[in-house]
Structure formats: C-alpha cells, structure tokens
Amino acid sequence: MNKLAWMITLAFAFPLQAMCADKSPDESFYKEAAEGGLSEVQQGQMAQEKGQSAAVKDFGAMMIRDHSAANEKLKGVADAKGIKLPTMPGASEMASIGKLKVLSGDSFDKSYIKGMVKDHEDDIAAFEKEVKTGKDPEAKQFASSTLPTLRAHLDKIRSIASSAGIDTK
C-alpha cells in the first residue's frame, strides 16, 4: 500500500474504531439496568392481566410499582450524565416477554415465577458487581440503593414459588 493510501486508511480507521468502541462498564450497567427494569414492568403488567393466582397478580403489581420508580430514578441519573437509555427491553428480555405472551393459566404462573426468580438473581449479581467494581459514583449509588428492593423481590418470589410447589433451581 502506498503512503497516501496508508494515511487515508489510518485517518478513517481510528475515528471509526473510537466510535465503535464498547461503552464503559458503567454505561453498560445503565443500559442493562434500564432494559431489565422496562422488562420487569412489562412482565408485571402481563402478570396482572394473565396471572391465575392472586400471589402472581400481586407480585406483578409490585414489579410495576417498584421498577417504574427505579426506572425513573435511573433515567434522572443517566440524563444528568448525558447517557441515553433504551426505551425498550433488550433482545433477551423481549424473548422472555414473547414466551409469556403465549402462555395462560397455571403455565403462565409457573413460567412467570421461574423467570422472576432467575431475573432477580441475575439483577442482584449485576448490581452487586456495579457496587464493587463500578467507577461511576452515581451508578454505584443507584445500584447500592436499589439492591435492598431487588433482594426483597427475590425473597418474595421465592416464597411464592415455594407456596406453589414450584422448583426454581
């Protein structure tokens, strides 16, 4: 490659590489927390509409209330930092929502309960990681202040699963 072609290649490659670079771990946390929160709200709405048991309906209402509040808090923090959050759940969350859409009755309740256990276990792990290794003080504070609610959700959904005789392991 001649010198001019090489210089042109470099001139375009570095800005492109910078634009395509992965977001910081903290920005990824913001994005994933937003996607997860949006998903919890949508699935909570479905639980209220399609749930068979009162416990599932009540848990769905709690998901709507608590995750809507957390989503607003997260949006405020992200907006102050100029971070644009997603407005829809991510691909994996959409797959879970799609799976629930085709279920009804007891099948819906069991799938919803199992999904909520796994989601909250994953959320707690991600939020604990942010608290321990995050660099952004506001992201760490958001994660730290949200963890007690996530742990309470996990305890509640595990209790619901146990009462319903559903194995969540």
N, C-alpha and C positions, 0 to 999 in steps of 0.2 A: 504494500500500500504506500502510495507516495505521501510526502509530508503534509500536503494540503488536505488530502482525504483523511489522514490520521487526525489532524487538528479539528476538522469538521466533525468527525466521529466523536471525539472527546468532548467537543463543545455541546453536542446534543446528549451524549450518554450521561454525563454527570448530573445535569438538571433532571433528566428523566429518572435516573436512579434515586435521586433525592425525593422526587415526587412519589415514587413507588415504594419507598422505604416503609417498613412496618411502623405502625404507631407505637408510641411508648407503651410500656406495660400498664401505666396508669390510664392512658387514653383507651386502651383495650378494655380495662376494667370498667370504665364509664360506659362504653358501648355494650359490653356483655351484661352489665347490671341493668341497663335500660331495656335491652331486648328481653331479658329474663323477667323484669318487672311487668313489662307490657304483656308478656305471655301469661303470667300469673293472673293478671286482671281478666284477660280474655277467657282463660280456663275457668276462673271463678264465676264469670257470667254464665258459662256453659253449665257449671255445676248447679247453679241456681235454677236454670231452665230445665236441665235434663236429669239432674240427680234424683235418685229414688229415695234415699234416706234423708231424714232431717239433718243428720250429722254432716253429710256431704253438702247439702244446701247451705247450712250454717257456716261450714268451713269456706265454701265459695264466697259467701258474703264477707267473711273476714279477709279473704285474699283481695277482693275488690277494694275494700276499705284501706287495708294496711299497705298494699302495694301501690295503690293510687297515690297515697300520701308520700310513700318513699320515692315514687317516680317524680312527683312534683319537687321534692327536696333535691333529688339528683339533678333535675333539669335546672334548678336555680344555681347550683354549684357549677354545673357544666357551662351554662350561659355566661356566668361571670368570668369564666376562663376562655370563652370563645370556642368551646367544644360543641360541635353539632351532634346531638344524639339521634339515634334512629327513632323513627316514629312507628315502626312495625317490629314484631318479634323477628328473630333471626330464622334461618332455614331449619335448624334442628327443632326450634320451638314450634315453628309452623307445622312440622311433621307431627309433633305431639298433638297439636290442636286438630289437625286433619284426622288423626286416628280417633280422637274423642268424638268428632262430629258424626261419625258413622255408628257410634255405639249408643245404646239406650239401656234403661233399667239397671239391673244388677251388674251387667257387663260394664256399663259406663262407670258406675260407682267404684268397682274394683280397679279398673284401669286408671281412673282419676286418682284414687287413693295411692296406688303404687307409684304413679307418676309424680305426685306431690311429695312423697317420701324421697324419691330419688332427686327431684329438683331441689328440694331444700337441703339435702345432704351436699349436693354439688355447690349450691349457693353458699352455704356456710363455709365450705372449704375455700372457695374463691374469695370470700370476704375476709376470712382469716389470713389468707395469703397476702391480700392487699394490706391489711393492718401490719403484718410482719415485714413485708418486703417493699411496699409501695414507697415512692419518693414524693408524691404529691400530698402535702399535708391535708388538703381538703378531701381528697379521695379517701385517705386513711381515716379521717374523722367520720366521713359518711359511712364507710364500712364498719367502723367500730360502733357507731351509734345505731346501726341497723341490725347488727348481729343478735342482740337480745330478742328482737322481734322474730327474726328468722329461726332462732332456736326454739322460741315458743311455738311457732308454726310447726316445726318438725315434731316437737313433743305432742302437740295436739293431733296431728295427722297420724302419728304412730299409735296414739291412744284410740283413735277412730278405727284404724286398721286392726288393732288387737281386739276391740269390741266386736268387730265384724268377722273375726276369724280369718283375716287376710294376712298371709305371709308376705312380708316386704323384703325379705333377704334375697 
